[in-house]
């Protein structure tokens, strides 16, 4: 299947402290979308540009399928390898954190739908988003206060039109109460295929999980301490400690081996529980990004 690289020209309402809207034409299959964002309020560093994207919402048929901030998007991408998360300076083509002052198009930000880091080539393309049965496909970008912002978008697409709708990878961002050195999270949806949960330090004191245990119907599926989990992900070519990521995220990756079959089928699950342990008492809330493979919400 031939892949085309096209510009997404319907980009509206690009202004400081506003929500920009990108309308993506339906009927094609999307592998990747690249946003280019710059502004005139100082140096467009990669880190600062990510911070100026307050939130991205990816919507299908008017319903949100992914919610993430610019910084959280960087965290998720970098985990899959430094080049996946490099917000390239679009003028200098630097994979660094320097940036250029007052330049458009600014910094390039990748949105992956197909996942090139998977080990199975068929699985990589299978996760592309086929839009032929959808009524709308939109991206909303909440921009920060940096003056005179610019926002452009490009996509890699093909014309494959599956007869039956396929699943997409959704990012469900949730906040959970964090209290003490051990607490349970038992409100994760019991549907779709569970692939990954990215757990951030708490809001009360920036304390991190020291161990996470995942139980499905009472059966332990994961019970690694933080350092053992880092080693596992690194051994499978992931980059949990790469420069530019938010510090002390606990990345529970069920398909760490790059095989979609390693995701957990939640159909018929009676109980799913995450137990969070921390060396120092956690407080406030913790944010988790739950990644599920299934039909659009």
N, C-alpha and C positions, 0 to 999 in steps of 0.2 A: 504494500500500500504506500503510495507516494505521500510524503509529508510536505505540506506547504507552510511557509513562514510568512505570516500576514500581519498587517497593522490593524489594530482595533481602533477605529477612528471616532466612534461615538463615545467620547469622554466629555462629561458635562460637569459644570459647577465646581471647577477647580479654583479654590480660593482659600486663603488662610482661615483656619478655624471653621471650615465648612466640610460637608460630606460630598465628595466627588462620586460620580456614578459612571461606571463603565458598562455599556450594553454590549454583550457578546453575541454575535449572530448565531442563531440556532440552526441545526441541521448538519453540523460537522462534528467531528470528534476531536476534543481538545487534549493534547498531551502536556502542554506547558504554556504559561502566560508570563511574560516579562513586563514588569512595571518599571518605568524610569521616572524618578522623582528628584527634583531639585528645587532650590529656593534662593532668594537673594539676601537672606539674613545671615551673613557670615559664611564660614567654610562648610561646604557640603561633605562633611566626613561621613563615612559609612555608618558609624555608630550613631551620630546625630541624626542622619536621615532616617534610620530605623526608628529613632525615638520620636520623630516628627510625624510618623504614621501611627496615630493613636489606636486605630482599630481597622481591621479589614474584615468584611463580612461577604462571603461568597454565597449567592442565593440561586436556588433553582425553583422555578414556578412561584417566586415570591417568598419562599421559605429559606431560612438560613441553614446552610450545610457546614460552613466552617466559620469560626470566629477566632481571631488571633490579633494581637498587636504586632507592629512592625518588629519589635525586639523579640517577641515570642516566635514569630516566623523565622527570624534568623536562628534562634535556638534550635528549632525543629530541623531546619535545613542543615545546619552545621553538624548536627549529630550524625547525619548520613555521610559526612565527609566534608572537609574544609571547602573544597571547590563548590559543593552544592550550596553552601551558605555564604559564599563570598559575594557581598553586595558590590559588584564591580563599579568603580568610578568610570562613568560612561565616556569621559573625555580622555583620561589618561590610560584607561584599561588597567589600572593598578588593582591588584587583589590585596590592598593594604587598607589602613585605617586613616589615611591622610586626607584624601578628598581634594577638591579644588574650590576656591572661593567663587561664589556668585555665578555659577555656570549652569546652563541647561544643556543636555537633558538631566544632568546630575548623576545619580547612582542607580544602577540596575538591580532590581529586586526580583528573584525568581519565585514563581508559584508552580510547583510540580503537581500534576495530576497523574500522568504515568510516572513510574518511579524507576529511574535508570539505575539505581543502586541495588535493585533486587537481582538475585543470582540467576533467576530463570527468565530468559528473554521473553517468553510468551506472557509471563506474569507482568513484566514491565509494561507492555503495551495494553494488557487487559485492563489495567486500572485507568486508562484514559477515559475521559468523560464524554460519552456519546450523547448528543443533544437532540437527535432526530425525533424523539418522542416528547420533548419538553416544549412548554409554551414560552419560557423565558429563562435567560441565564445572565446574571448580573453580578458585578462586583462593586461594593460600596467601600470607599476609603475615607475614613475620618482623618482629616489633616489637622496638624497642630498650628500654632500661631506664627511659625516662620513666614516672613513676608514674601510676596510675589512667588507663590509656589507654581511649579510646573508638574504635570503628570501626563505621561504617554503610556501606551500599552501595545505589545505585540504578542502573537500567539503562534504556536506550532500546532497544526491541525491536519487531519486527513478526512477522507470522505467515506470511511466505513460506517455503515448504518445497520447496526444489529437488529434482528427481527424481534428479539426480546430484550427489554431493558436490562442492562448490567448494573452491578453494584458500584458505588463510589466510596472513596475514603472520606469520612466526615470527621471534623475536629470539634468536639463538644467541650467548650471551656466552662468549668464549674468551679465554684468556691465552696470549700467545706470547712466547718468549724475545726480548729486545731487547739487541743487542750492537753497539756501534760506530756509525759515521756512516752505514753502509749495511748492510742485511740483508734477506733474503727471507722471506716467509711463503708457504708452498706447501701448507698443510694445510687450506685451506678446502674444505668439501664441494662436490663437483662434481655437484650436483643442484638441482632446482627452478629458479626464476627469481631471480637475484641482483639485489637492488634497491639495497642500501646497506651500507656498512661504516663504522662510527664508531670511529675509532682514537684512544685516549687517550694522553696523555704517559706516559713510562715510570715505573716504580716506583722506579728507582735514583736518578734525579736530576731528575725532572719535566721532562725534555727532550722536545720535541715533534717530530713529523715536519715537515721543511721541504719535502718533496716526496714524493708517492706515485705510483707507476707500477703500473698494472694490466695484465697480459698474459693473454690467453686463447689457448691453443695458439700462443703466440709472437707473436700480434698485439697491438699496443698499443691499449688501449681508453681509457686515461686516463693522463696524465703531467703533471699540473699542480703547480706549486709552491704553497705554502700560501697566499700572497697572491692568486694568480690563482684558486685554488679558492674563497676567500672571496668574491671579486668575482663569480664565476659564480653561486654560490648566492644572493647578495644580489640580483643582477639578475633572478633568477627568484623573487623575493618570499619567500625564506627568510631566517632570522634567526640566522646562525651566531655573531654577536658580541653577541647580546642580553644585557642584564643578567640575571644569575641562572644562566647556563650555566657549567659547568666550563670553565676557561680552556684554550685551545690544543688543543681537539679537532680532528682532521682528519676532516671529514665527506665521504666519497666517496659521492656520490649519483648513481646511474646513471640514475634516472628524474627528474632534477632539473627536467625540463620539465613535470612533473605528469601524464605520460602513462604508463600501465602498460606500453604496448608498448615503452618504452625500457629496461625491465629486460632483463637478459642471460639468455637461455635456456642453462642449464648442461647440458642433456641431450646426451650424447655428447662432452662436453668431455674432452680428454686431460690438459690441464695448465692450472691457474689459479695465477698468481703475483702477489703484492703485493710490490713493492720499496719499502722505507722508507728514505728519506734524511733525515738530521738534521744541522743545523749543528754541534751538540755531540753527542759520543758518547752514545748511549743505553745503558742498562744495566738489569739486573733483568728485568722483564717489561712488556709493554704489553697492555692490555685492549682488545679490539675487539668491538663488537656487530655481528654479521653478520645482515642482514635478508634473508630469503628468502620468496618467494611459492610455495606448493606445498601438497600434501595434508598433513594433520596427521602429526606424527612417529609 
